[in-house]
Amino acid sequence: MAMSTHRLLRGPAASPAPADRRGPRHTHRLCLPQAGAGMPRASVACSSTSISSGGRYILGDHDCLVLGIDDVRTKLKLAIETGIHDTIGIDLVAMSVNDIVTSGAEPKAFQEYYATSKHDADLEEKVIKGVVSGCQQSDCIRLGGETAEMPGFYAEGEFDLSGSALGVVNKDKVIDGRNIAEGDIIIGLPSSGLHSNGLSLARRVLEKSGLSLGDQLPRDDGITSTIGEALMAPTVIYVKQVLEIISHGGVKGIVHITGGGFTENIPRVFPSRLGAKIVTGSWEVPPVFKWLQQAGNIDDAEMRRTFNMGIGMVLVVSRESADRIIQETHGSNLAYRIGEVIQGEGVHYA
């Protein structure tokens, strides 16, 4: 299968790539051999871990390439139903760059794949505008992209999206959780809402409630928004905030809270025999989660196993650096002390 070459595109000047009728190109998170003098060697230089930080590949003597690929799950269907197309590209970028930054990597480039049955220039422009915005928020270059037109494969007005990000980290500064110890502090960075996970359950709750996407979300904070707008709130891109925190030292592990919520994601970064004690009530839970739990009659365990509950990124840091990290956050870059590392595997709530 031939590969197309795209120009390096930055900022708003970026535009959709030319039409291409080829099928999607799947890239899996693989651990690749070390490269040297332009020729691959047999030895493995950087091994993949169980956390969702992408595959790694050694680059020269000092750096690792970190590769991540993802999509936006069923949020794409929600975008089609609500007609909110200009932020779904932000979600797409966020899913990959937030993954690779968990290893300490700085995102360098992003490329998207857009597929539809028939081209719609206005729709494509809105989607790509979101991708460009996501790249700007994460300080990475958009390397064009690929657009596939497949008549009859998608229903009218529907499309598909996926994307991949490339990052770089010094191989001696890879963050993988191996140095996490009992007593370390767990810090949470707030989310904007569901991000791109848990939308299938949210749709079932909406159907059960008898409300529609255009109805007002019940909330008591004085802010008005429809249910559709709340569910479509774009995923927070944590790259700049996380890299800034890392630069001051003390970070031992990072987890992007995606599918599986708190309960299934946090343990991925811990060494064996260690777990997390999370203090409920130590951060503000967005109104959309409160409504979902009440309208869907969902118990706490299921909520924590499905949604991010208002925390989209978790950092495990040394006890001595925790207060400094909290104090240095402000404005939209808030951080909460939400728990600590304890003996015993899993996530325990207090």
URDAQUI-V205296 format. One record per residue. N is the residue number from 1. PSI is psi in whole degrees, 0 to 359 (NA if undefined). D_LAST is the distance of its C-alpha to the last C-alpha in whole Angstrom. Layout:
BEGIN
N | PSI | D_LAST
N | PSI | D_LAST
END
This chain:
BEGIN
1 | 124 | 53
2 | 147 | 54
3 | 137 | 52
4 | 152 | 53
5 | 132 | 53
6 | 152 | 51
7 | 154 | 52
8 | 125 | 49
9 | 135 | 48
10 | 145 | 46
11 | 200 | 45
12 | 342 | 46
13 | 347 | 49
14 | 144 | 48
15 | 161 | 49
16 | 146 | 49
17 | 160 | 50
18 | 157 | 53
19 | 143 | 53
20 | 127 | 53
21 | 11 | 53
22 | 159 | 52
23 | 177 | 49
24 | 151 | 45
25 | 114 | 45
26 | 131 | 42
27 | 122 | 40
28 | 156 | 38
29 | 94 | 35
30 | 152 | 38
31 | 118 | 38
32 | 158 | 41
33 | 162 | 44
34 | 141 | 45
35 | 138 | 48
36 | 135 | 50
37 | 36 | 54
38 | 1 | 53
39 | 129 | 53
40 | 143 | 50
41 | 172 | 49
42 | 336 | 48
43 | 148 | 45
44 | 129 | 42
45 | 316 | 41
46 | 116 | 37
47 | 146 | 35
48 | 153 | 33
49 | 180 | 29
50 | 345 | 27
51 | 159 | 25
52 | 64 | 26
53 | 7 | 28
54 | 171 | 32
55 | 156 | 35
56 | 149 | 36
57 | 129 | 40
58 | 141 | 41
59 | 104 | 44
60 | 213 | 46
61 | 346 | 45
62 | 327 | 42
63 | 154 | 40
64 | 136 | 38
65 | 137 | 39
66 | 125 | 35
67 | 133 | 36
68 | 144 | 34
69 | 141 | 35
70 | 177 | 33
71 | 194 | 33
72 | 19 | 32
73 | 215 | 31
74 | 4 | 32
75 | 335 | 31
76 | 318 | 35
77 | 322 | 36
78 | 321 | 34
79 | 319 | 36
80 | 319 | 39
81 | 323 | 39
82 | 341 | 38
83 | 11 | 40
84 | 95 | 38
85 | 346 | 39
86 | 356 | 39
87 | 350 | 36
88 | 333 | 35
89 | 328 | 37
90 | 315 | 34
91 | 318 | 31
92 | 312 | 34
93 | 316 | 34
94 | 319 | 30
95 | 324 | 29
96 | 313 | 31
97 | 326 | 31
98 | 328 | 28
99 | 310 | 28
100 | 335 | 30
101 | 343 | 29
102 | 341 | 26
103 | 2 | 28
104 | 4 | 30
105 | 144 | 33
106 | 117 | 34
107 | 136 | 36
108 | 326 | 39
109 | 153 | 40
110 | 145 | 40
111 | 136 | 42
112 | 158 | 41
113 | 125 | 43
114 | 125 | 44
115 | 141 | 45
116 | 166 | 47
117 | 330 | 50
118 | 133 | 52
119 | 138 | 52
120 | 101 | 51
121 | 319 | 51
122 | 316 | 49
123 | 314 | 46
124 | 321 | 46
125 | 318 | 47
126 | 316 | 44
127 | 313 | 41
128 | 329 | 43
129 | 320 | 42
130 | 320 | 39
131 | 315 | 39
132 | 317 | 41
133 | 318 | 38
134 | 321 | 36
135 | 321 | 38
136 | 319 | 38
137 | 335 | 35
138 | 9 | 34
139 | 41 | 38
140 | 162 | 39
141 | 138 | 42
142 | 117 | 43
143 | 60 | 45
144 | 227 | 47
145 | 180 | 46
146 | 133 | 47
147 | 124 | 48
148 | 130 | 49
149 | 118 | 51
150 | 86 | 51
151 | 133 | 53
152 | 347 | 52
153 | 322 | 49
154 | 149 | 47
155 | 159 | 47
156 | 131 | 49
157 | 352 | 46
158 | 156 | 44
159 | 171 | 43
160 | 151 | 41
161 | 140 | 39
162 | 165 | 38
163 | 161 | 38
164 | 148 | 37
165 | 148 | 37
166 | 130 | 38
167 | 169 | 36
168 | 138 | 37
169 | 143 | 36
170 | 132 | 37
171 | 339 | 37
172 | 355 | 36
173 | 15 | 33
174 | 132 | 31
175 | 118 | 27
176 | 6 | 26
177 | 357 | 23
178 | 337 | 25
179 | 7 | 24
180 | 138 | 21
181 | 159 | 20
182 | 136 | 17
183 | 346 | 16
184 | 155 | 17
185 | 142 | 15
186 | 123 | 14
187 | 137 | 15
188 | 138 | 16
189 | 129 | 19
190 | 148 | 19
191 | 172 | 21
192 | 355 | 24
193 | 222 | 23
194 | 343 | 23
195 | 237 | 25
196 | 26 | 27
197 | 148 | 24
198 | 8 | 24
199 | 331 | 27
200 | 315 | 28
201 | 320 | 25
202 | 322 | 26
203 | 323 | 30
204 | 321 | 29
205 | 317 | 27
206 | 316 | 30
207 | 318 | 32
208 | 327 | 31
209 | 339 | 30
210 | 2 | 34
211 | 173 | 34
212 | 169 | 35
213 | 334 | 34
214 | 353 | 36
215 | 156 | 35
216 | 138 | 33
217 | 124 | 29
218 | 121 | 27
219 | 158 | 26
220 | 21 | 25
221 | 8 | 26
222 | 357 | 29
223 | 136 | 30
224 | 134 | 32
225 | 152 | 32
226 | 164 | 33
227 | 319 | 30
228 | 317 | 32
229 | 320 | 32
230 | 318 | 28
231 | 332 | 28
232 | 3 | 30
233 | 126 | 29
234 | 146 | 30
235 | 135 | 27
236 | 134 | 27
237 | 115 | 28
238 | 3 | 27
239 | 305 | 29
240 | 317 | 31
241 | 315 | 27
242 | 316 | 26
243 | 324 | 30
244 | 316 | 30
245 | 316 | 27
246 | 322 | 28
247 | 338 | 31
248 | 358 | 30
249 | 167 | 28
250 | 355 | 25
251 | 127 | 24
252 | 333 | 23
253 | 149 | 22
254 | 139 | 21
255 | 129 | 20
256 | 118 | 22
257 | 104 | 19
258 | 225 | 22
259 | 131 | 22
260 | 351 | 19
261 | 204 | 17
262 | 310 | 14
263 | 321 | 13
264 | 339 | 17
265 | 314 | 18
266 | 316 | 16
267 | 342 | 16
268 | 335 | 20
269 | 349 | 20
270 | 143 | 19
271 | 166 | 21
272 | 149 | 21
273 | 5 | 19
274 | 150 | 16
275 | 191 | 13
276 | 139 | 10
277 | 115 | 7
278 | 129 | 6
279 | 104 | 5
280 | 144 | 6
281 | 1 | 9
282 | 1 | 10
283 | 165 | 13
284 | 121 | 16
285 | 123 | 16
286 | 148 | 19
287 | 329 | 21
288 | 326 | 22
289 | 322 | 19
290 | 319 | 19
291 | 316 | 22
292 | 317 | 22
293 | 318 | 19
294 | 312 | 21
295 | 328 | 24
296 | 358 | 24
297 | 52 | 21
298 | 133 | 19
299 | 165 | 16
300 | 318 | 12
301 | 317 | 13
302 | 322 | 16
303 | 313 | 16
304 | 337 | 13
305 | 348 | 16
306 | 318 | 19
307 | 164 | 18
308 | 348 | 17
309 | 24 | 15
310 | 359 | 17
311 | 113 | 16
312 | 342 | 19
313 | 136 | 20
314 | 134 | 17
315 | 135 | 19
316 | 121 | 18
317 | 161 | 20
318 | 150 | 21
319 | 321 | 19
320 | 339 | 23
321 | 349 | 23
322 | 311 | 20
323 | 320 | 21
324 | 316 | 24
325 | 316 | 23
326 | 316 | 21
327 | 330 | 24
328 | 354 | 26
329 | 145 | 25
330 | 167 | 26
331 | 231 | 28
332 | 352 | 27
333 | 52 | 25
334 | 157 | 22
335 | 142 | 19
336 | 142 | 16
337 | 111 | 14
338 | 357 | 10
339 | 194 | 9
340 | 165 | 11
341 | 134 | 13
342 | 166 | 12
343 | 141 | 15
344 | 126 | 14
345 | 159 | 15
346 | 184 | 13
347 | 126 | 10
348 | 137 | 7
349 | 135 | 4
350 | NA | 0
END
